[in-house]
Amino acid sequence: MHVADPAALHARLRAEDMPGLRRLEVRHGIAVFSLIDPDGNTLVVRCPAG
């Protein structure tokens, strides 16, 4: 997944009812966000930002 606009991705994920979305930030050109699934497991996703 390539993320050109992390803020837009965050808004889209929220709009698609992603209640487990915890944070979204860009560090050193990498968008990082975490999701918590219904069982309480955390998934950290990293993808190129740009």
C-alpha atoms as a printed R data frame, in Angstrom:
   type eleno elety resid chain resno       x      y      z
1  ATOM     1    CA   MET     A     1   0.000  0.000  0.000
2  ATOM     2    CA   HIS     A     2   1.356  3.431 -0.951
3  ATOM     3    CA   VAL     A     3   0.090  6.356  1.105
4  ATOM     4    CA   ALA     A     4   0.297  9.730 -0.623
5  ATOM     5    CA   ASP     A     5  -1.769 11.555  2.001
6  ATOM     6    CA   PRO     A     6  -1.805  9.944  5.460
7  ATOM     7    CA   ALA     A     7  -4.475 12.358  6.725
8  ATOM     8    CA   ALA     A     8  -6.791 11.347  3.870
9  ATOM     9    CA   LEU     A     9  -6.117  7.679  4.627
10 ATOM    10    CA   HIS     A    10  -6.991  8.262  8.272
11 ATOM    11    CA   ALA     A    11 -10.252  9.987  7.309
12 ATOM    12    CA   ARG     A    12 -11.103  7.175  4.887
13 ATOM    13    CA   LEU     A    13 -10.425  4.491  7.466
14 ATOM    14    CA   ARG     A    14 -12.622  6.331  9.961
15 ATOM    15    CA   ALA     A    15 -15.320  6.757  7.315
16 ATOM    16    CA   GLU     A    16 -15.223  3.028  6.647
17 ATOM    17    CA   ASP     A    17 -15.972  2.366 10.322
18 ATOM    18    CA   MET     A    18 -12.572  1.307 11.598
19 ATOM    19    CA   PRO     A    19 -13.171  1.771 15.332
20 ATOM    20    CA   GLY     A    20  -9.904  0.023 16.138
21 ATOM    21    CA   LEU     A    21  -7.783  2.675 14.398
22 ATOM    22    CA   ARG     A    22  -5.566  4.099 17.122
23 ATOM    23    CA   ARG     A    23  -3.057  6.399 15.493
24 ATOM    24    CA   LEU     A    24  -1.579  7.460 12.231
25 ATOM    25    CA   GLU     A    25   1.703  9.257 11.853
26 ATOM    26    CA   VAL     A    26   4.486  9.639  9.331
27 ATOM    27    CA   ARG     A    27   8.056  8.951 10.398
28 ATOM    28    CA   HIS     A    28  10.988  9.207  7.996
29 ATOM    29    CA   GLY     A    29   8.730  8.829  4.971
30 ATOM    30    CA   ILE     A    30   6.832  5.855  6.372
31 ATOM    31    CA   ALA     A    31   3.164  6.058  7.349
32 ATOM    32    CA   VAL     A    32   2.543  4.054 10.516
33 ATOM    33    CA   PHE     A    33  -0.814  3.240 11.988
34 ATOM    34    CA   SER     A    34  -2.147  0.701 14.416
35 ATOM    35    CA   LEU     A    35  -5.415 -1.148 14.545
36 ATOM    36    CA   ILE     A    36  -6.879 -3.145 17.385
37 ATOM    37    CA   ASP     A    37  -9.021 -6.077 16.280
38 ATOM    38    CA   PRO     A    38 -12.175 -7.244 18.105
39 ATOM    39    CA   ASP     A    39 -10.100 -9.760 20.088
40 ATOM    40    CA   GLY     A    40  -7.809 -7.029 21.405
41 ATOM    41    CA   ASN     A    41  -4.802 -7.851 19.204
42 ATOM    42    CA   THR     A    42  -2.800 -4.931 17.847
43 ATOM    43    CA   LEU     A    43  -1.772 -4.786 14.193
44 ATOM    44    CA   VAL     A    44   0.854 -2.215 13.236
45 ATOM    45    CA   VAL     A    45   0.920 -1.276  9.567
46 ATOM    46    CA   ARG     A    46   3.819  0.525  7.907
47 ATOM    47    CA   CYS     A    47   3.772  1.685  4.297
48 ATOM    48    CA   PRO     A    48   5.589  4.265  2.152
49 ATOM    49    CA   ALA     A    49   4.290  7.820  2.447
50 ATOM    50    CA   GLY     A    50   4.830 10.280 -0.284
